[in-house]
Amino acid sequence: MNTMTSTNPADYDILIRRYDNGANYASYCPQLAHMIKGSAHEEVENAMKEHVLQHIAELKEKKD
């Protein structure tokens, strides 16, 4: 699988799912095939946004 090479954050989907009878959450970015688990919706959403931004920063760094 090829890793996404876009530097536009809007090109990355963040999917959030509740599980364990609502006690836990997971966020998933299909473009990066990465999942983050946690106990709060905002926690996993923000962590995934940070992961996407870190990925983009690394892409930009490689271009320089």
PQR file of N, CA, C, O and H, with PARSE charges and radii, in Angstrom:
ATOM      1  N   MET A   1       0.837  -1.180   0.000 -0.4000 1.5000
ATOM      2  CA  MET A   1       0.000   0.000   0.000 -0.0000 2.0000
ATOM      3  C   MET A   1       0.880   1.242   0.000  0.5500 1.7000
ATOM      4  O   MET A   1       1.854   1.320   0.749 -0.5500 1.4000
ATOM      5  N   ASN A   2       0.539   2.201  -0.833 -0.4000 1.5000
ATOM      6  CA  ASN A   2       1.279   3.448  -0.887 -0.0000 2.0000
ATOM      7  C   ASN A   2       0.751   4.420   0.147  0.5500 1.7000
ATOM      8  O   ASN A   2      -0.458   4.534   0.350 -0.5500 1.4000
ATOM      9  H   ASN A   2      -0.252   2.137  -1.442  0.4000 1.0000
ATOM     10  N   THR A   3       1.668   5.120   0.798 -0.4000 1.5000
ATOM     11  CA  THR A   3       1.289   6.114   1.787 -0.0000 2.0000
ATOM     12  C   THR A   3       0.893   7.401   1.080  0.5500 1.7000
ATOM     13  O   THR A   3       1.495   7.775   0.074 -0.5500 1.4000
ATOM     14  H   THR A   3       2.650   5.028   0.633  0.4000 1.0000
ATOM     15  N   MET A   4      -0.103   8.065   1.600 -0.4000 1.5000
ATOM     16  CA  MET A   4      -0.592   9.320   1.046 -0.0000 2.0000
ATOM     17  C   MET A   4       0.526  10.355   1.028  0.5500 1.7000
ATOM     18  O   MET A   4       1.293  10.464   1.985 -0.5500 1.4000
ATOM     19  H   MET A   4      -0.592   7.761   2.418  0.4000 1.0000
ATOM     20  N   THR A   5       0.618  11.113  -0.060 -0.4000 1.5000
ATOM     21  CA  THR A   5       1.681  12.113  -0.187 -0.0000 2.0000
ATOM     22  C   THR A   5       1.142  13.539  -0.272  0.5500 1.7000
ATOM     23  O   THR A   5       1.907  14.465  -0.540 -0.5500 1.4000
ATOM     24  H   THR A   5      -0.004  11.025  -0.838  0.4000 1.0000
ATOM     25  N   SER A   6      -0.134  13.731  -0.054 -0.4000 1.5000
ATOM     26  CA  SER A   6      -0.714  15.069  -0.098 -0.0000 2.0000
ATOM     27  C   SER A   6      -0.284  15.866   1.136  0.5500 1.7000
ATOM     28  O   SER A   6      -0.162  15.324   2.235 -0.5500 1.4000
ATOM     29  H   SER A   6      -0.756  12.978   0.164  0.4000 1.0000
ATOM     30  N   THR A   7      -0.060  17.160   0.928 -0.4000 1.5000
ATOM     31  CA  THR A   7       0.264  18.036   2.058 -0.0000 2.0000
ATOM     32  C   THR A   7      -0.938  18.891   2.458  0.5500 1.7000
ATOM     33  O   THR A   7      -0.799  19.853   3.213 -0.5500 1.4000
ATOM     34  H   THR A   7      -0.159  17.600   0.035  0.4000 1.0000
ATOM     35  N   ASN A   8      -2.109  18.535   1.952 -0.4000 1.5000
ATOM     36  CA  ASN A   8      -3.343  19.231   2.304 -0.0000 2.0000
ATOM     37  C   ASN A   8      -4.080  18.409   3.367  0.5500 1.7000
ATOM     38  O   ASN A   8      -4.529  17.299   3.079 -0.5500 1.4000
ATOM     39  H   ASN A   8      -2.222  17.753   1.339  0.4000 1.0000
ATOM     40  N   PRO A   9      -4.212  18.933   4.588 -0.5600 1.5000
ATOM     41  CA  PRO A   9      -4.893  18.177   5.660  0.2800 2.0000
ATOM     42  C   PRO A   9      -6.322  17.777   5.302  0.5500 1.7000
ATOM     43  O   PRO A   9      -6.827  16.783   5.824 -0.5500 1.4000
ATOM     44  N   ALA A  10      -6.980  18.527   4.428 -0.4000 1.5000
ATOM     45  CA  ALA A  10      -8.363  18.212   4.046 -0.0000 2.0000
ATOM     46  C   ALA A  10      -8.465  16.933   3.218  0.5500 1.7000
ATOM     47  O   ALA A  10      -9.555  16.387   3.054 -0.5500 1.4000
ATOM     48  H   ALA A  10      -6.570  19.334   4.004  0.4000 1.0000
ATOM     49  N   ASP A  11      -7.342  16.455   2.700 -0.4000 1.5000
ATOM     50  CA  ASP A  11      -7.344  15.223   1.909 -0.0000 2.0000
ATOM     51  C   ASP A  11      -7.334  13.962   2.774  0.5500 1.7000
ATOM     52  O   ASP A  11      -7.408  12.851   2.248 -0.5500 1.4000
ATOM     53  H   ASP A  11      -6.456  16.899   2.834  0.4000 1.0000
ATOM     54  N   TYR A  12      -7.245  14.124   4.079 -0.4000 1.5000
ATOM     55  CA  TYR A  12      -7.163  12.985   4.998 -0.0000 2.0000
ATOM     56  C   TYR A  12      -8.476  12.856   5.764  0.5500 1.7000
ATOM     57  O   TYR A  12      -8.948  13.817   6.372 -0.5500 1.4000
ATOM     58  H   TYR A  12      -7.186  15.026   4.506  0.4000 1.0000
ATOM     59  N   ASP A  13      -9.058  11.661   5.729 -0.4000 1.5000
ATOM     60  CA  ASP A  13     -10.288  11.391   6.469 -0.0000 2.0000
ATOM     61  C   ASP A  13      -9.944  10.941   7.885  0.5500 1.7000
ATOM     62  O   ASP A  13      -8.962  10.231   8.106 -0.5500 1.4000
ATOM     63  H   ASP A  13      -8.675  10.881   5.235  0.4000 1.0000
ATOM     64  N   ILE A  14     -10.765  11.363   8.832 -0.4000 1.5000
ATOM     65  CA  ILE A  14     -10.639  10.874  10.207 -0.0000 2.0000
ATOM     66  C   ILE A  14     -11.990  10.283  10.591  0.5500 1.7000
ATOM     67  O   ILE A  14     -12.989  10.993  10.700 -0.5500 1.4000
ATOM     68  H   ILE A  14     -11.562  11.939   8.652  0.4000 1.0000
ATOM     69  N   LEU A  15     -11.997   8.983  10.790 -0.4000 1.5000
ATOM     70  CA  LEU A  15     -13.213   8.262  11.159 -0.0000 2.0000
ATOM     71  C   LEU A  15     -13.138   7.931  12.643  0.5500 1.7000
ATOM     72  O   LEU A  15     -12.104   7.478  13.136 -0.5500 1.4000
ATOM     73  H   LEU A  15     -11.186   8.406  10.700  0.4000 1.0000
ATOM     74  N   ILE A  16     -14.242   8.161  13.352 -0.4000 1.5000
ATOM     75  CA  ILE A  16     -14.258   7.898  14.792 -0.0000 2.0000
ATOM     76  C   ILE A  16     -15.390   6.934  15.099  0.5500 1.7000
ATOM     77  O   ILE A  16     -16.516   7.085  14.625 -0.5500 1.4000
ATOM     78  H   ILE A  16     -15.081   8.529  12.952  0.4000 1.0000
ATOM     79  N   ARG A  17     -15.053   5.941  15.908 -0.4000 1.5000
ATOM     80  CA  ARG A  17     -16.039   4.918  16.269 -0.0000 2.0000
ATOM     81  C   ARG A  17     -16.029   4.698  17.775  0.5500 1.7000
ATOM     82  O   ARG A  17     -14.974   4.669  18.408 -0.5500 1.4000
ATOM     83  H   ARG A  17     -14.138   5.819  16.293  0.4000 1.0000
ATOM     84  N   ARG A  18     -17.216   4.544  18.330 -0.4000 1.5000
ATOM     85  CA  ARG A  18     -17.367   4.238  19.753 -0.0000 2.0000
ATOM     86  C   ARG A  18     -17.523   2.735  19.890  0.5500 1.7000
ATOM     87  O   ARG A  18     -18.209   2.105  19.085 -0.5500 1.4000
ATOM     88  H   ARG A  18     -18.073   4.567  17.815  0.4000 1.0000
ATOM     89  N   TYR A  19     -16.887   2.152  20.911 -0.4000 1.5000
ATOM     90  CA  TYR A  19     -17.008   0.704  21.130 -0.0000 2.0000
ATOM     91  C   TYR A  19     -16.977   0.413  22.629  0.5500 1.7000
ATOM     92  O   TYR A  19     -16.858   1.343  23.426 -0.5500 1.4000
ATOM     93  H   TYR A  19     -16.329   2.665  21.564  0.4000 1.0000
ATOM     94  N   ASP A  20     -17.079  -0.820  23.020 -0.4000 1.5000
ATOM     95  CA  ASP A  20     -17.163  -1.245  24.431 -0.0000 2.0000
ATOM     96  C   ASP A  20     -18.318  -0.560  25.154  0.5500 1.7000
ATOM     97  O   ASP A  20     -18.144   0.018  26.228 -0.5500 1.4000
ATOM     98  H   ASP A  20     -17.176  -1.575  22.372  0.4000 1.0000
ATOM     99  N   ASN A  21     -19.499  -0.636  24.545 -0.4000 1.5000
ATOM    100  CA  ASN A  21     -20.706  -0.026  25.121 -0.0000 2.0000
ATOM    101  C   ASN A  21     -20.521   1.463  25.395  0.5500 1.7000
ATOM    102  O   ASN A  21     -21.051   1.991  26.372 -0.5500 1.4000
ATOM    103  H   ASN A  21     -19.641  -1.105  23.673  0.4000 1.0000
ATOM    104  N   GLY A  22     -19.769   2.134  24.532 -0.4000 1.5000
ATOM    105  CA  GLY A  22     -19.585   3.576  24.652 -0.0000 2.0000
ATOM    106  C   GLY A  22     -18.470   3.999  25.579  0.5500 1.7000
ATOM    107  O   GLY A  22     -18.282   5.195  25.803 -0.5500 1.4000
ATOM    108  H   GLY A  22     -19.338   1.705  23.738  0.4000 1.0000
ATOM    109  N   ALA A  23     -17.723   3.053  26.124 -0.4000 1.5000
ATOM    110  CA  ALA A  23     -16.678   3.388  27.088 -0.0000 2.0000
ATOM    111  C   ALA A  23     -15.375   3.823  26.417  0.5500 1.7000
ATOM    112  O   ALA A  23     -14.555   4.491  27.047 -0.5500 1.4000
ATOM    113  H   ALA A  23     -17.876   2.082  25.942  0.4000 1.0000
ATOM    114  N   ASN A  24     -15.172   3.458  25.154 -0.4000 1.5000
ATOM    115  CA  ASN A  24     -13.923   3.764  24.465 -0.0000 2.0000
ATOM    116  C   ASN A  24     -14.197   4.228  23.042  0.5500 1.7000
ATOM    117  O   ASN A  24     -15.267   3.989  22.483 -0.5500 1.4000
ATOM    118  H   ASN A  24     -15.839   2.916  24.642  0.4000 1.0000
ATOM    119  N   TYR A  25     -13.202   4.896  22.475 -0.4000 1.5000
ATOM    120  CA  TYR A  25     -13.298   5.418  21.120 -0.0000 2.0000
ATOM    121  C   TYR A  25     -12.046   5.033  20.345  0.5500 1.7000
ATOM    122  O   TYR A  25     -10.985   4.793  20.922 -0.5500 1.4000
ATOM    123  H   TYR A  25     -12.333   5.090  22.929  0.4000 1.0000
ATOM    124  N   ALA A  26     -12.194   4.979  19.023 -0.4000 1.5000
ATOM    125  CA  ALA A  26     -11.055   4.748  18.141 -0.0000 2.0000
ATOM    126  C   ALA A  26     -11.179   5.695  16.959  0.5500 1.7000
ATOM    127  O   ALA A  26     -12.262   5.865  16.398 -0.5500 1.4000
ATOM    128  H   ALA A  26     -13.056   5.174  18.555  0.4000 1.0000
ATOM    129  N   SER A  27     -10.071   6.306  16.586 -0.4000 1.5000
ATOM    130  CA  SER A  27     -10.048   7.111  15.364 -0.0000 2.0000
ATOM    131  C   SER A  27      -9.167   6.385  14.358  0.5500 1.7000
ATOM    132  O   SER A  27      -8.178   5.746  14.717 -0.5500 1.4000
ATOM    133  H   SER A  27      -9.191   6.169  17.041  0.4000 1.0000
ATOM    134  N   TYR A  28      -9.546   6.499  13.092 -0.4000 1.5000
ATOM    135  CA  TYR A  28      -8.829   5.800  12.030 -0.0000 2.0000
ATOM    136  C   TYR A  28      -8.687   6.725  10.839  0.5500 1.7000
ATOM    137  O   TYR A  28      -9.637   7.406  10.452 -0.5500 1.4000
ATOM    138  H   TYR A  28     -10.349   7.019  12.800  0.4000 1.0000
ATOM    139  N   CYS A  29      -7.503   6.747  10.263 -0.4000 1.5000
ATOM    140  CA  CYS A  29      -7.251   7.498   9.043 -0.0000 2.0000
ATOM    141  C   CYS A  29      -6.953   6.481   7.943  0.5500 1.7000
ATOM    142  O   CYS A  29      -5.873   5.891   7.935 -0.5500 1.4000
ATOM    143  H   CYS A  29      -6.732   6.195  10.578  0.4000 1.0000
ATOM    144  N   PRO A  30      -7.887   6.264   7.015 -0.5600 1.5000
ATOM    145  CA  PRO A  30      -7.681   5.256   5.980  0.2800 2.0000
ATOM    146  C   PRO A  30      -6.491   5.562   5.065  0.5500 1.7000
ATOM    147  O   PRO A  30      -5.820   4.642   4.599 -0.5500 1.4000
ATOM    148  N   GLN A  31      -6.230   6.821   4.811 -0.4000 1.5000
ATOM    149  CA  GLN A  31      -5.129   7.180   3.924 -0.0000 2.0000
ATOM    150  C   GLN A  31      -3.774   6.816   4.522  0.5500 1.7000
ATOM    151  O   GLN A  31      -2.821   6.563   3.785 -0.5500 1.4000
ATOM    152  H   GLN A  31      -6.775   7.569   5.190  0.4000 1.0000
ATOM    153  N   LEU A  32      -3.681   6.788   5.840 -0.4000 1.5000
ATOM    154  CA  LEU A  32      -2.432   6.434   6.507 -0.0000 2.0000
ATOM    155  C   LEU A  32      -2.478   5.040   7.127  0.5500 1.7000
ATOM    156  O   LEU A  32      -1.471   4.553   7.642 -0.5500 1.4000
ATOM    157  H   LEU A  32      -4.455   6.994   6.438  0.4000 1.0000
ATOM    158  N   ALA A  33      -3.649   4.398   7.078 -0.4000 1.5000
ATOM    159  CA  ALA A  33      -3.850   3.084   7.691 -0.0000 2.0000
ATOM    160  C   ALA A  33      -3.370   3.094   9.138  0.5500 1.7000
ATOM    161  O   ALA A  33      -2.602   2.233   9.567 -0.5500 1.4000
ATOM    162  H   ALA A  33      -4.466   4.794   6.660  0.4000 1.0000
ATOM    163  N   HIS A  34      -3.853   4.105   9.883 -0.4000 1.5000
ATOM    164  CA  HIS A  34      -3.406   4.284  11.266 -0.0000 2.0000
ATOM    165  C   HIS A  34      -4.623   4.424  12.176  0.5500 1.7000
ATOM    166  O   HIS A  34      -5.581   5.122  11.845 -0.5500 1.4000
ATOM    167  H   HIS A  34      -4.477   4.804   9.534  0.4000 1.0000
ATOM    168  N   MET A  35      -4.573   3.748  13.333 -0.4000 1.5000
ATOM    169  CA  MET A  35      -5.661   3.806  14.303 -0.0000 2.0000
ATOM    170  C   MET A  35      -5.116   4.262  15.654  0.5500 1.7000
ATOM    171  O   MET A  35      -4.011   3.895  16.053 -0.5500 1.4000
ATOM    172  H   MET A  35      -3.794   3.181  13.602  0.4000 1.0000
ATOM    173  N   ILE A  36      -5.918   5.072  16.349 -0.4000 1.5000
ATOM    174  CA  ILE A  36      -5.586   5.526  17.692 -0.0000 2.0000
ATOM    175  C   ILE A  36      -6.791   5.244  18.581  0.5500 1.7000
ATOM    176  O   ILE A  36      -7.920   5.579  18.224 -0.5500 1.4000
ATOM    177  H   ILE A  36      -6.815   5.371  16.025  0.4000 1.0000
ATOM    178  N   LYS A  37      -6.556   4.631  19.733 -0.4000 1.5000
ATOM    179  CA  LYS A  37      -7.634   4.315  20.681 -0.0000 2.0000
ATOM    180  C   LYS A  37      -7.514   5.195  21.912  0.5500 1.7000
ATOM    181  O   LYS A  37      -6.420   5.613  22.292 -0.5500 1.4000
ATOM    182  H   LYS A  37      -5.638   4.359  20.024  0.4000 1.0000
ATOM    183  N   GLY A  38      -8.661   5.471  22.532 -0.4000 1.5000
ATOM    184  CA  GLY A  38      -8.683   6.263  23.755 -0.0000 2.0000
ATOM    185  C   GLY A  38     -10.037   6.200  24.413  0.5500 1.7000
ATOM    186  O   GLY A  38     -10.923   5.471  23.969 -0.5500 1.4000
ATOM    187  H   GLY A  38      -9.550   5.131  22.223  0.4000 1.0000
ATOM    188  N   SER A  39     -10.195   6.966  25.474 -0.4000 1.5000
ATOM    189  CA  SER A  39     -11.442   6.902  26.249 -0.0000 2.0000
ATOM    190  C   SER A  39     -12.374   8.081  26.005  0.5500 1.7000
ATOM    191  O   SER A  39     -13.460   8.137  26.582 -0.5500 1.4000
ATOM    192  H   SER A  39      -9.475   7.558  25.835  0.4000 1.0000
ATOM    193  N   ALA A  40     -11.964   9.033  25.150 -0.4000 1.5000
ATOM    194  CA  ALA A  40     -12.820  10.187  24.870 -0.0000 2.0000
ATOM    195  C   ALA A  40     -12.780  10.524  23.385  0.5500 1.7000
ATOM    196  O   ALA A  40     -11.740  10.397  22.738 -0.5500 1.4000
ATOM    197  H   ALA A  40     -11.082   8.988  24.681  0.4000 1.0000
ATOM    198  N   HIS A  41     -13.914  10.952  22.856 -0.4000 1.5000
ATOM    199  CA  HIS A  41     -14.033  11.306  21.446 -0.0000 2.0000
ATOM    200  C   HIS A  41     -13.004  12.368  21.069  0.5500 1.7000
ATOM    201  O   HIS A  41     -12.276  12.204  20.090 -0.5500 1.4000
ATOM    202  H   HIS A  41     -14.758  11.055  23.382  0.4000 1.0000
ATOM    203  N   GLU A  42     -12.938  13.448  21.834 -0.4000 1.5000
ATOM    204  CA  GLU A  42     -12.019  14.546  21.540 -0.0000 2.0000
ATOM    205  C   GLU A  42     -10.563  14.095  21.612  0.5500 1.7000
ATOM    206  O   GLU A  42      -9.724  14.557  20.838 -0.5500 1.4000
ATOM    207  H   GLU A  42     -13.530  13.581  22.629  0.4000 1.0000
ATOM    208  N   GLU A  43     -10.273  13.202  22.534 -0.4000 1.5000
ATOM    209  CA  GLU A  43      -8.911  12.689  22.700 -0.0000 2.0000
ATOM    210  C   GLU A  43      -8.421  12.001  21.424  0.5500 1.7000
ATOM    211  O   GLU A  43      -7.329  12.295  20.938 -0.5500 1.4000
ATOM    212  H   GLU A  43     -10.954  12.827  23.162  0.4000 1.0000
ATOM    213  N   VAL A  44      -9.224  11.093  20.888 -0.4000 1.5000
ATOM    214  CA  VAL A  44      -8.787  10.354  19.704 -0.0000 2.0000
ATOM    215  C   VAL A  44      -8.845  11.214  18.447  0.5500 1.7000
ATOM    216  O   VAL A  44      -8.031  11.041  17.540 -0.5500 1.4000
ATOM    217  H   VAL A  44     -10.112  10.855  21.283  0.4000 1.0000
ATOM    218  N   GLU A  45      -9.798  12.137  18.387 -0.4000 1.5000
ATOM    219  CA  GLU A  45      -9.883  13.034  17.239 -0.0000 2.0000
ATOM    220  C   GLU A  45      -8.659  13.949  17.186  0.5500 1.7000
ATOM    221  O   GLU A  45      -8.031  14.083  16.135 -0.5500 1.4000
ATOM    222  H   GLU A  45     -10.460  12.277  19.124  0.4000 1.0000
ATOM    223  N   ASN A  46      -8.321  14.570  18.297 -0.4000 1.5000
ATOM    224  CA  ASN A  46      -7.174  15.474  18.340 -0.0000 2.0000
ATOM    225  C   ASN A  46      -5.857  14.729  18.112  0.5500 1.7000
ATOM    226  O   ASN A  46      -4.959  15.240  17.442 -0.5500 1.4000
ATOM    227  H   ASN A  46      -8.831  14.462  19.150  0.4000 1.0000
ATOM    228  N   ALA A  47      -5.747  13.542  18.661 -0.4000 1.5000
ATOM    229  CA  ALA A  47      -4.526  12.754  18.468 -0.0000 2.0000
ATOM    230  C   ALA A  47      -4.346  12.394  16.993  0.5500 1.7000
ATOM    231  O   ALA A  47      -3.224  12.410  16.487 -0.5500 1.4000
ATOM    232  H   ALA A  47      -6.476  13.128  19.205  0.4000 1.0000
ATOM    233  N   MET A  48      -5.438  12.070  16.302 -0.4000 1.5000
ATOM    234  CA  MET A  48      -5.330  11.733  14.883 -0.0000 2.0000
ATOM    235  C   MET A  48      -5.011  12.969  14.056  0.5500 1.7000
ATOM    236  O   MET A  48      -4.230  12.895  13.107 -0.5500 1.4000
ATOM    237  H   MET A  48      -6.350  12.057  16.714  0.4000 1.0000
ATOM    238  N   LYS A  49      -5.604  14.098  14.405 -0.4000 1.5000
ATOM    239  CA  LYS A  49      -5.277  15.338  13.692 -0.0000 2.0000
ATOM    240  C   LYS A  49      -3.787  15.634  13.829  0.5500 1.7000
ATOM    241  O   LYS A  49      -3.142  16.027  12.858 -0.5500 1.4000
ATOM    242  H   LYS A  49      -6.238  14.158  15.175  0.4000 1.0000
ATOM    243  N   GLU A  50      -3.245  15.451  15.011 -0.4000 1.5000
ATOM    244  CA  GLU A  50      -1.817  15.668  15.234 -0.0000 2.0000
ATOM    245  C   GLU A  50      -0.977  14.682  14.426  0.5500 1.7000
ATOM    246  O   GLU A  50       0.065  15.050  13.884 -0.5500 1.4000
ATOM    247  H   GLU A  50      -3.770  15.132  15.800  0.4000 1.0000
ATOM    248  N   HIS A  51      -1.424  13.450  14.346 -0.4000 1.5000
ATOM    249  CA  HIS A  51      -0.713  12.433  13.567 -0.0000 2.0000
ATOM    250  C   HIS A  51      -0.677  12.819  12.087  0.5500 1.7000
ATOM    251  O   HIS A  51       0.360  12.701  11.434 -0.5500 1.4000
ATOM    252  H   HIS A  51      -2.271  13.151  14.786  0.4000 1.0000
ATOM    253  N   VAL A  52      -1.801  13.274  11.568 -0.4000 1.5000
ATOM    254  CA  VAL A  52      -1.873  13.693  10.169 -0.0000 2.0000
ATOM    255  C   VAL A  52      -0.947  14.880   9.930  0.5500 1.7000
ATOM    256  O   VAL A  52      -0.209  14.903   8.946 -0.5500 1.4000
ATOM    257  H   VAL A  52      -2.644  13.369  12.098  0.4000 1.0000
ATOM    258  N   LEU A  53      -0.983  15.863  10.823 -0.4000 1.5000
ATOM    259  CA  LEU A  53      -0.122  17.036  10.665 -0.0000 2.0000
ATOM    260  C   LEU A  53       1.354  16.673  10.756  0.5500 1.7000
ATOM    261  O   LEU A  53       2.181  17.258  10.056 -0.5500 1.4000
ATOM    262  H   LEU A  53      -1.583  15.844  11.623  0.4000 1.0000
ATOM    263  N   GLN A  54       1.688  15.720  11.607 -0.4000 1.5000
ATOM    264  CA  GLN A  54       3.078  15.253  11.702 -0.0000 2.0000
ATOM    265  C   GLN A  54       3.494  14.570  10.403  0.5500 1.7000
ATOM    266  O   GLN A  54       4.607  14.774   9.919 -0.5500 1.4000
ATOM    267  H   GLN A  54       1.017  15.245  12.175  0.4000 1.0000
ATOM    268  N   HIS A  55       2.610  13.771   9.846 -0.4000 1.5000
ATOM    269  CA  HIS A  55       2.885  13.104   8.566 -0.0000 2.0000
ATOM    270  C   HIS A  55       3.145  14.150   7.478  0.5500 1.7000
ATOM    271  O   HIS A  55       4.089  14.019   6.699 -0.5500 1.4000
ATOM    272  H   HIS A  55       1.705  13.605  10.239  0.4000 1.0000
ATOM    273  N   ILE A  56       2.309  15.180   7.430 -0.4000 1.5000
ATOM    274  CA  ILE A  56       2.462  16.240   6.437 -0.0000 2.0000
ATOM    275  C   ILE A  56       3.777  16.977   6.647  0.5500 1.7000
ATOM    276  O   ILE A  56       4.475  17.279   5.679 -0.5500 1.4000
ATOM    277  H   ILE A  56       1.542  15.287   8.063  0.4000 1.0000
ATOM    278  N   ALA A  57       4.126  17.272   7.893 -0.4000 1.5000
ATOM    279  CA  ALA A  57       5.394  17.950   8.193 -0.0000 2.0000
ATOM    280  C   ALA A  57       6.584  17.119   7.716  0.5500 1.7000
ATOM    281  O   ALA A  57       7.552  17.666   7.189 -0.5500 1.4000
ATOM    282  H   ALA A  57       3.559  17.027   8.679  0.4000 1.0000
ATOM    283  N   GLU A  58       6.516  15.817   7.896 -0.4000 1.5000
ATOM    284  CA  GLU A  58       7.588  14.928   7.439 -0.0000 2.0000
ATOM    285  C   GLU A  58       7.683  14.925   5.911  0.5500 1.7000
ATOM    286  O   GLU A  58       8.779  14.898   5.351 -0.5500 1.4000
ATOM    287  H   GLU A  58       5.729  15.373   8.325  0.4000 1.0000
ATOM    288  N   LEU A  59       6.525  14.953   5.242 -0.4000 1.5000
ATOM    289  CA  LEU A  59       6.541  15.013   3.784 -0.0000 2.0000
ATOM    290  C   LEU A  59       7.205  16.292   3.303  0.5500 1.7000
ATOM    291  O   LEU A  59       8.026  16.264   2.386 -0.5500 1.4000
ATOM    292  H   LEU A  59       5.635  14.975   5.697  0.4000 1.0000
ATOM    293  N   LYS A  60       6.852  17.410   3.918 -0.4000 1.5000
ATOM    294  CA  LYS A  60       7.428  18.704   3.538 -0.0000 2.0000
ATOM    295  C   LYS A  60       8.930  18.735   3.816  0.5500 1.7000
ATOM    296  O   LYS A  60       9.700  19.320   3.054 -0.5500 1.4000
ATOM    297  H   LYS A  60       6.185  17.433   4.663  0.4000 1.0000
ATOM    298  N   GLU A  61       9.334  18.108   4.903 -0.4000 1.5000
ATOM    299  CA  GLU A  61      10.753  18.066   5.255 -0.0000 2.0000
ATOM    300  C   GLU A  61      11.552  17.272   4.215  0.5500 1.7000
ATOM    301  O   GLU A  61      12.671  17.647   3.866 -0.5500 1.4000
ATOM    302  H   GLU A  61       8.709  17.634   5.523  0.4000 1.0000
ATOM    303  N   LYS A  62      10.976  16.191   3.731 -0.4000 1.5000
ATOM    304  CA  LYS A  62      11.645  15.361   2.721 -0.0000 2.0000
ATOM    305  C   LYS A  62      11.786  16.097   1.388  0.5500 1.7000
ATOM    306  O   LYS A  62      12.745  15.866   0.652 -0.5500 1.4000
ATOM    307  H   LYS A  62      10.067  15.886   4.014  0.4000 1.0000
ATOM    308  N   LYS A  63      10.829  16.989   1.072 -0.4000 1.5000
ATOM    309  CA  LYS A  63      10.881  17.736  -0.175 -0.0000 2.0000
ATOM    310  C   LYS A  63      11.992  18.768  -0.180  0.5500 1.7000
ATOM    311  O   LYS A  63      12.521  19.107  -1.239 -0.5500 1.4000
ATOM    312  H   LYS A  63      10.050  17.176   1.670  0.4000 1.0000
ATOM    313  N   ASP A  64      12.352  19.275   1.003 -0.4000 1.5000
ATOM    314  CA  ASP A  64      13.385  20.331   1.099 -0.0000 2.0000
ATOM    315  C   ASP A  64      14.788  19.810   0.931  0.5500 1.7000
ATOM    316  O   ASP A  64      15.745  20.583   0.989 -0.5500 1.4000
ATOM    317  H   ASP A  64      11.922  19.000   1.863  0.4000 1.0000
TER
END
